[in-house]
Amino acid sequence: MMSNICENGLKPLLEDCEAAAAIDDHEGDEDEEEKEQQQQEKRRRECGFGDASASSSSSCKSKLDLLESFDNGSIVISSSTLQSDMQTILNVVNLYVGVGLLSLGYAFRLGGWICVVVLAVLSIMFAYSAKLICWSFDKIPVGMVPSYPNLGFTAFGNPGHWLVMLMGVAEFFGASCMCLIIVWQSIEMLLPPGPWCFLRHTCISSRDAVVIGSPLIMLPAIWIRTFSRLTSISISGILSSLILIAVVVTAFALDPTREAVHDPSSSVHKAVNWAHLPIATGILIVSLSGHAGLPSLRRSMKNPQNFKFCLNLAFLAMFLLYATMAGFSYFYFGQATQVLVTENLNKASGVTGFVLLRLGCFSITINEVITVLVALSAYSTIPALIYVAAELIVDIISHPSSSHHRHPGFVDLLARTIILALAYIVSYLAYHVLGSVESIVGGVCSVSVSLLLPAVFYYKLHEQEMSFVKKSCVLGICALGIICLLGIATINILELSNIIKL
């Protein structure tokens, strides 16, 4: 029932929203564009930009830098030149596309082929909420740092500020747990099977060996004074995702009859599975959230009036990437699709064991390279997530209108270490339920930060300017978001309780 409401009530509502937005835009198109350009020029001057016609020559922004814009909106644009429309599209796609791509096939396995429709509806829904949050940022008073927490303060005062802070901490903490599990499972795939023994009779599992050894690479990363220094080791979301998609498609092309999979369930596919569709929806949402970095991207554009068009193209490109990845993964592996598609590629597929490089008895296979890329991508994101979560916790008692950027001291480093330790505990306990972790992060945290709050803030800040139809649309999105949030959370809690009982 919950899934039916989310699915059937969403499409007509979004169509009405887009229609209302089009009418409103048409009525005051020239005035709004002129007003927006003046606001953008003012923002640029405040952030250190010169002439708006400055050349655009910078490359795609690092996802690490974009994450940092959550708590301090001026960081991303303070040291870069203005971006062209194409660079903006690539930056938006790079902001969203990440490790969530690995589990899209598993989401289709849970929900069935109807997930294609759900993914399309969610893409439209989150694209619209992305526009709402960007338009809301224009209401932040001049002189206040244009950050997400300050947007909450502008809309609802201290309660709004703290609400954004708390939900932001929850989302970043959940995402760090998700990435930790992905790093651990990826490294475990590369290790020889069997227990690890030392000191004669002391043996531990490969999972425990990875967990115990991983702080050696995690702690130095989170203690770096600014995580933007990790940019050199971060893997582009677009590049690594395209490589992964190409490998999955190639695996199917080389083995269309699924003989290499060695699992009869790989040929089994479902049209719809209502019982697990809410969990699948939560997993899909993970790859569509990341709205907090969008206002910084719009402020860094050479032609900010084109941002709406760039945003539409970016979400269309993401839908095509996600649908291709999920569709081919599920079609090839069927009901045998694992939470991480790299696990399928490592165990049995058309490309498993394909040697890319051989040096004597040493060889490197394509599935090992993909696993390493995935591990590096997740690893390079974890310090950023921990960094932002720690900043939010340390800043949560400070005045929301304060504009500062501290150099990390003992308190900051201690906060990062404590958060990482808590993430280790949660991730270890949730090691075998990664799908539920992703669904909860997407269905609860991401829905709140990237869907509900943008709609609520927009309504509060633009209530007097909206037409009745548009006002109804924004309120409808809020209502449907709450219904989906509660539904996904409830189903996941029941699923986890059943797993615990077993």
N, C-alpha and C positions, 0 to 999 in steps of 0.2 A: 504493500500500500504506500509506504513512504517513498519507494523508488518511483511508483506510478505518478505520484504528485510532483516529484522533482522533474520527471521527464516530460509529462504531458502539460504541466502548467507553465513550463519555462519558455517554450518556443513562441507561443502567441504573445506572451508578455514581452519578450525581448523584441519581437517585431513591432509591437506598439511603442516600445521605448525608442527604438531607432527611428520610427516614423515621427514620434513626437519631437525627438531631437532634431530631425531634419526640418520640421516645420519651424521650430524655434530658431534654428540657424538661418533659415531662409528669411525670416521676418527681420532679423537685425544683423545680417551677414556682414555688411561693410563696417558697421559700428563696432561689432564684436572683434573683427579682425584687427581693426585699428587699435582698439583698446588692448587686445592681447599683445600686439607688437610693442606698444608703449610699456606694458608691464614687463615684457621680456627684456627690453632694453634697460629698464631700471634694474632688473635682477642682475643682468650682466655687469653693469657698472658697479653694483654692490659687491659682486664676487670677483672683481678685478679684471673684467674684460674691457677691451677697448671698443673700437668700431665694430658694429654688427656685421660689416662686410669683410671682416678679417678672413683670411684664407683658411680652408679646412684641410689640414694635412695629417692629423693624428690618426693613428691606427685604432682598432677596436679596443675599448676599455676592458681592463681585467675584471672578471667577475668579483674578485676580492675587493677592488676599489668600489664597485657598485654596491656591494653588501655594506660597506662602511657608510654609505650615504644615508642609511636608515636613521642613524643617530646624529649625523652632522651633515646636512645637505650641501654644504659648501665645499666639501673635500673633493668630490669628484671633478668639479669644474674649475677648481682653483689653479690647476697646473696643466690645462689642456686647451687647445684651440677649438674653435667652433666646428661642429660635425656636419657633414653633408647628410642628405636624406638617406642615402644608401648606407652610410656608416651608422646612422641611427637605427636603421632596420636591423643591421647585423648586431649592433650592441644590444638591442632588445632581445633578439633571439638568443644571443650568448648569455644574457642575464638569466633567462628562464631554462634553457636546455641544460641538463646536467645528469646526475646519476639516477634521477627518477625515470629516465628513458629505459633503464635496465629492466624495470618491472612492469612495463606497459603490456607486454605479452601475457604476463601472469594475471594482470587485471582483466584482460579479455578472457582468460581461462575461467576466472571466477564469475564474470557476468555474462559471457557469451558474446556473440557477434553484435548484439544490440549496443555494445559499448562504443561502436563506431558512431552511432547516433548520439549517445551520451557525451562522447568526446567533442563532437561538433557543437552540441548545445552548450557545453561548458566553455568551449573556446569563445563562443559569441558572448556568453555571460561575463566571463572574466575580461574580455576585451572591452566591454562596456564599462565595467567597474574600474578598469585601468584609466579610462578617460575621466571618470568621475573623480578619482583621486588627484589627477593632474589639474583638473579645473578647480578643485577645492584648494590646492596649494596656492592659487592666485589670491586667496583670501587671507593668507598669513600676513600680519602687519609688517610694514617696512621696518627693517632693523632687527627683526627676529630671525634667527637661523631657520631656513626653510627645511625643517626635518619633519619626519612623521610624528614623533611625540609632540612637537610644537603645533602641528596641525590639530591634534587632539585637544591641546590647550586652547587653541583659537576657537574651536567649536564648543567645548564644554568645560573649559577651565581646568583646574587641577584634576578632577575626576577623569576627564578625557585624556589628559597627559598620562596619568597613572595606568589607565586602561590600555593605552597603546603600549606603554612600557611593559606591562605584565604579559600581554598577548605576544609582544615581540620576543620577550625572554622565552616564553613557552615555545614559540615557533622555532627560534634559533636553537634552543636546547634540543628540541625534538629532531630537528634536522641534523644536528651534530651527532646524536645517537644513531640516526639512520646511516650517516656517512661512516661512523665508526664500525658499525656492523658490516657494511659493504667492504671496508678496508680489510677487516679481519677475515671475512669469508673469501675475499679475493686472494689474500696471501695464503690462506689455508689450501686453496685450490692448487697453488704452485708448489706446495710442499709434498714430499712423499707421504703416502698414507701410512697409518699405524701410529703407535704411541712413541713418544720421545723419552728415552731413558738416559739417566745420568746418575752418578754416585752409586753405581752398581744396581741396586734394586729399586731406585726411585724412578717412577715413570709417570708422565703426564700425557694427556691427549694433545694432538696437534693444535686444536682450538685453544687450549690453555697455554700452550707454548707461544702462540701468536699473541694472545692477550697479555701475557707476562712480559714479552719482549717488546711490544709496541710502544710503551712509554719512552723507550730510548730515542724514538724518532718523533714522538708526539710532543713531549715536554719542551725540547729546544724550539720547536715550531711555534708553540703558543707563548713562549717567553720572548720572542722577537719583539722589539719595541714597537714596530708598526708592521701589520701583516701585509702591507702593500709590497714589502720586500720579498714576499713569497711569489710575486707575480712571475718571476723568471722560471719557477717550477710548475706553475699552474698550466693545465692543459685546456686549450680552447674548447668550450662546450660544443661549438658548431663542428670543428674539425674531428674531434674524437667521436662525436655522435654520428657523423657521416661515415666514418670508417666502420663503426659498429654496425650501422644499418647495412652497409655494403657487404660486410662479412655474413650477416644473417641471410641476406638475399642470395649471396653466392652459395651458401650452404644448401639452401633449398634448390637452387639451379643445378647443383652438382648431384643432388640426391632427391629428385622429385617424388620418388616412390617411398621415401622415408626408410629405406633398408638400413642405413647407417645409424638410425636412432635406436633401434633394438627395443622398442617399446610399443606394444599394440595400441596403447591409449593415445599415441601421437596422431592416429587417424580419426580420433573421436572429437567432434566439435559440437557445441551447443549454440542454438540461436539466442536463447535467453535463460538466465538462471536468476530468478527474482530473489531467492534467499541470500545470495552473495553479491547482488548488484550494488548495494550500498557500500560494501567494503571495496569493491572494484572502483566505484566512483571516488572514494577517498584517495585511492592510489593515483587515479588520473589527475586529481586536483593538485597533487604535489608538483607536477610538471607545469602547471599553469599559474603558479603563485610566485610572486617576486615583485609586486607592485611598488614596494617602498623605494626602489631604485629608479622608477620611471620619471618622477619630477626632475631629478638631477639630469637625466638624459635630455629631457625637453629643454631645460635651461641652457644646455650646452649645444643646442642646434643652431645652425646658421639661419634656417628658415623655420622658426617654431610654429608658424601657422600651418605647416605641413605635417605636424606631429600626428594628428588624427589619422591621416592617410597612411603614414609610416607604421602606425600602430596596427591598423587593419591588415596591412601586408605582412607584418611580422607575425601576427597571430594566425594568419592564413598559412604562412610558411611553417609555423610550429605545428599546426594541425596536420599538414601534409607529412611532415617528418614523423610525428607521433603515430599517425594512422598507418604509415608505411611500416614503421618498426613493429608496432603492436600486431598489425595484420599478418605480416610475414612470419613473425615469431609464433603466433598462435596457429596459423595455418600449417606451419611446418611441424611444430612440436605438439600441437593439440593439447589434450588434457595432461600431457607429460611436461608442459611448460613449467619451469621452476621460477621462484621469486626473482632470481637473477638469471637472465638469459645466458650470461657467461658460464653459468654452471652447466647448462645444456650443451654449450659449445665445447666445454672441456671434457664432458663425459662421452657424448656420442652425437655426432652430427656429420654433415657432408664435408666439413673442413677440419674436423678434429684430427690432430696429428700431422697436418700439412706443414712441412718443414720450410721455413723461410731462410734459415742460415744453418750451415753445418760446418763445424770445425773439429775434425777428428771424431771423437766419441761425443762431443758436445754439440747439441742442436737446439734451435729455437723454433718453436711452432707458432703458427698464426694465432691459435687460441691463447697461447701464453702471452703473446704481445698484447692482445686485446685485454686480457686480465690485468696486465701491468698498467696499461693506460687507464683502465677503470680505477684501479687502486690509487694511482697518482692523482687522478682527477678528484676523487673523494678526499684523499689525504690533503691536497692543497686547499680544499674548501673548509676543512674542519677548523683550522686556526682562525679563519675569518669569522665563522659562526661563533666560536668561543669568545673571540675578541669583542664582537658586538654585544653578545649576551652579557659579558662582564661589564662593559661600558654602561649598558642599560641598568644593571643592578646597582652599580656605584652611583649613577646619576639619578636614580629613582627618587632620592630624597632632596635633590637640588631643585632650584626654581626652574620651571620649564622654559621661561623666556631668556634664561642665561645663555650667552653665546661664548663658548669656550671650547678649547681642545687641549686637554691635559697631556702632558708627557707622562707615560705610564711609570708609576712608582711602585713601591712595595705593595700597597693596597690593591692596585690593579693586577699585578702579577699573582698575588694571593687569590684574588677573585677568579682569575682565569684557571689557576691550578685547582681550586675547589670545584669549579664547574666541570672541568675535565674529569675529575675524580668521580663526581656524581654521574656524569655521562658514561663513564666506564662501568659503574655499578648497574645502571639501567640497561645499558647495551648488552652486558654479559647475561643478565636475566632474560633479556628479550632476543637473544642470539638466534633462536630458532623460529621466531615469529616476526621476521622482518616485514612481511606483508601487512600484518596488523599495525606495526609501528608506522609504516608509510601511510596507511589508511587513516590512522588517528591524527598524524601530523597534518595530512591534507584535509581531512574532513572536519577537524576541529580548529586547529591553529591557522591553517592557510585560508579556510573559509572566513574565519573571523578577521584576519589581517588584510586579506586581499579582496574580500567581497563585502562582508557586512559593514565593517568600519568605513570603507570608502563611501558606501551608499548612505550610511547614517550621517557622516560628516558633510557630505554634499547636500543632503536634505536640510540639515541645520543651517548651513552657510548660504544656501541659495533658495531658501523657502519662499522668500518674497518675490523672487524673480521667475520662478517656475510656473508653467501653465498647469492647469488641473490634470491634464493627461500625463505630463511628464512627472508631476508629483506623485500620481498614482503608480506610475511605473517604478520609480525609485523605492516607494514604500512596498510595492509588490516584490521587488528583488530582495529587500530586507526580510520580508516574511518568508519567502521561499528559501532564502539562505538559512534562516533560523530552523526551518523544518528539516532541510537537508543536514544541517549541523547536528541537530538532535538525533535524527535518524541514523546517521553514520556512526555517531558516538555510541548510541544504544546497541546497534548491531555488533560493533567491535567489542564492546564490553561483554556482551553475551557470548561472543565467539571465544574471547580470551578466558572467560570463566569455564567454558566447556573444556578448553585445552588444559587448564589448571587441574580440573577434576580428573582428567585422564592421566 
